[in-house]
Amino acid sequence: LAAGPMATKRVQARHAITTAALEGLNEQDPERARQLLEAGAFDGHLSPEAKNHLVNNNFVELRRREALAEQQRRLAEADDVYRRILEVVPDHAAVLHLRGVLRFQDGKYEEALVLIGQAIALEEDQAAYHANLGEALKSLGRTDEAEASLRHAIALDPGLAAAHHNLGLLLAATDRFEDAVASHRRAVDLNPSYAKALYGLGLALGKLGRVAEAEASLTSAATVQPDHADAWNTIGNLQAAQGRLGEAIASYGQALKINPDMVQAHNNLGTVMQAMGRPEAAIECFTRALAIRPGFADAEANLAGTRLALGEVDEAIAGYRRALAAAPDIAIAHSSLIFAMPYDPAVTGRALLDECRRWDERHGRPRQPIPVHANDPDPERRLRIGYVSPDFREHPVAYFMEPWLAAHDKGVVEVFCYSESAVEDKATTAIRAHADHWRSTTRMADAVVADMVRADGIDILMDCAGHTSGNRLTMFARRPAPVQVGTILGNACTTGLSSIDWIIGDPYSTPPGFEDQFAERLVRLPRIAAPFRPRASWPEPAPPREGPPVFACVADPSRVSPSVLPLWRRVLERVEGASLIFKHAAFNEPEGRERWSRVFAPLGEGMVLEGVPAGWANDMGFYGRVDVVLDSFPVVGVTSLLIPLWMGVPVVTQAGVHAAQRWAGAAALHHLGLDDLVATEPEGFVSTVVALAGDRRRLAELRASLRPAMAASAICDGPGFAREIETAFRAMWRTWSEGRQP
């Protein structure tokens, strides 16, 4: 005071900034607040004892106040304090920095950049300033400059855990997950109780497919910070991906206990309920998420998927479109729409192509330049073939992949399998035995998988999923291999991707004239689009049965359009004493049987619903009770058609106007000499079924002859198919090696 009015104002300014720091109005963490108190506010005017008293006695109060709900009001108050200080001391670096942090927290990144930059100009050696400058730059999308600022902060203070953590977040955001893991791990080493860094480490490990390590790190985050709802939610996601559904439910429940309005947890819990065959519970979860956040795209898409599984096709397609309107960049929701469209009998192949091309425009164009492929262009050398699938497990696709992988000529091709399934079973073991190299890619980021494919030197990369669940089409968009191929084995339509050059079909599922339904160049293998391998454990066909004819549908009931029910009703009316059994796991629970009974009520009293509680492997004797299987429509059966044929039961199918209405019935029945069981219009379907049901002699002959005929046909010729697809691969490779576009 004796020094005059200016000294008085400086003392007042120092006191004001001390108060601001102690009250936590700047919402900084304790380490930064302490730094402010000890270095920025006092300028040597307080004794060390006074500083220590102010810092230590008020430290707990600082942390408590930071957590108060009136954060925005306090930020505004803090900003006012800082403004008044700067009116007195315009060159106070600490205040400029903290005011910049306030601007950052308020989303005013450009203003934050200016203020923090002014602080750095005054005190260039403050690590925290550079760290926060990096955060502002990252928020503005200036990632290279942000990374440089964060690395400079670490160079100034290698012990600044927050800078390591924030660098890890930036590296993860730019697909450098190995480096992100290293940065987060360094932050955790510096501060083992740093929950944010443990959480970031878990996320980065998950992107690398290191699921066990990811779960351990996330669990540590939840242990250090028990109210970390995001950690519990992400733990649930990891558990669900591994099929640990009960544990996932518990983890989502913990997240919701912490935050009852956490829409992500409600949504994720719904997906688990759907996977457990509890659609009503799933709908309740998704509806709750949408009540909390109307227009939440993930919940809209998942609710649509549940509607589709219940046969509510129009509602499902409308739901997927709502999800895309809310969030056009969600590729998997767009794939789900494409998957659902064939369930509408009015959809054409051209409409599917148009939607798939829209998918490509939104999600399939690479964000970064495609590296030049360095593969040896020798047209005759051994080729490295990569197969990408989420279904290398007990899944319908496995029935087709295993026989041709087992039969590959390893002198001609070297086989790499990229498995997206976290669940491994006997089918996985069988397929894995036929691969020269096995890569588990579960939960890995697209960039990581693409780099893996390039490192493996893959010549031809084949997508085996199409727009089905778990697909990796966004990875194919990065074109990690010089030649990329699709197949109708997935959802039996084009991928639409400009980065996929060819697609495998056959003369019956994709007959001449179907070329304009595909964005890829259509390659028709000479006999069938994929071979089938029946299980050795399946029993011999039962002897011919007696009594009134029994029809069956063993397809997913959602594939049976209401438009075909009048046709099936006419069949039942024209065949005296006939009955129709629907056999599927969807009928295991009473609520499922009740719901589908209402849907199929137009069929009348001859309709029966049966579940498959123990799984099909233990219920194959069912086919001994059946005379004729009716194929689903508009999405026709694949395994639900081939398995009955193997068990001696003929199937009548209706072949439509695109591949999803033809694969695999048209091809399989042709190779069994049963083209007459392939109807091309509704009336033909009815008359074919009625005639077959009335021909008891033919039914008896088919019961005895179908299995040997099928075993000797192209349907089960894995080695023959392997030679055919190897020939196709060689032609594709020669095209690329000669420098011509497909």
Secondary structure, 3 states (H helix, E strand, C coil): CCCCHHHHHHHHHHHHHHHHHHHCCCCCCHHHHHHHHHHHCCCCCCCHHHHHHHHHHHHHHHHHHHCCCCHHHHHHHHHHHHHHHHHHCCCCHHHHHHHHHHHHHCCCHHHHHHHHHHHHHHCCCCHHHHHHHHHHHHHCCCHHHHHHHHHHHHHHCCCCHHHHHHHHHHHHHCCCHHHHHHHHHHHHHHCCCCHHHHHHHHHHHHHCCCHHHHHHHHHHHHHHCCCCHHHHHHHHHHHHHCCCHHHHHHHHHHHHHHCCCCHHHHHHHHHHHHHCCCHHHHHHHHHHHHHHCCCCHHHHHHHHHHHHHCCCHHHHHHHHHHHHHHCCCCHHHHHHHHHHHHHCCCCCHHHHHHHHHHHHHHHCCCCCCCCCCCCCCCCCCCEEEEEEECCCCCCHHHHHHHHHHHHCCCCCEEEEEEECCCCCCHHHHHHHHCCCEEEECCCCCHHHHHHHHHHCCCCEEEECCCCCCCCCHHHHCCCCCCEEEEECCCCCCCCCCCCCCEEEECCCCCCCCCHHHCCCEEEECCCCCCCCCCCCCCCCCCCCCCCCCEEEECCCHHHECHHHHHHHHHHHHHCCCCEEEEECHHHCCHHHHHHHHHHCHHHCCCEEEECCCCCHHHCHHHHHHCCEEECCEECCCCHHHHHHHHCCCCEEEECCCCHHHCCCHHHHHHHCCCHHHEECCHHHHHHHHHHHHHCHHHHHHHHHHHHHHHHCCHHHCHHHHHHHHHHHHHHHHHHHHCCCCC
